[in-house]
Amino acid sequence: MFFPEITRLSALLFNDESNMVQKGLGWLLRETAKADPKRTIPYLMRIRQNAPRLVLRTACETLSPATKRYLLSPIRNSR
């Protein structure tokens, strides 16, 4: 699969403010998670703090409820 290219593209597109670009990136990550969840879910865990919410919501649509809940939960500071 093209996982390195997908992660490179997602890093480039995170800062794009267009809703359509964010939805498209979320769609790409959702389909990648279906095909290769062992690599995509850990990647989503790493980027969840910096990724736009729309990207994460779209990427999580087909994941298990527990994984989806974790990825979309607020990040807590460990102070």
Secondary structure as GFF3:
##gff-version 3
##sequence-region A 1 79
A	DSSP	alpha_helix	3	13	.	.	.	ID=ss1
A	DSSP	alpha_helix	19	35	.	.	.	ID=ss2
A	DSSP	alpha_helix	37	47	.	.	.	ID=ss3
A	DSSP	alpha_helix	53	59	.	.	.	ID=ss4
A	DSSP	alpha_helix	65	72	.	.	.	ID=ss5
###
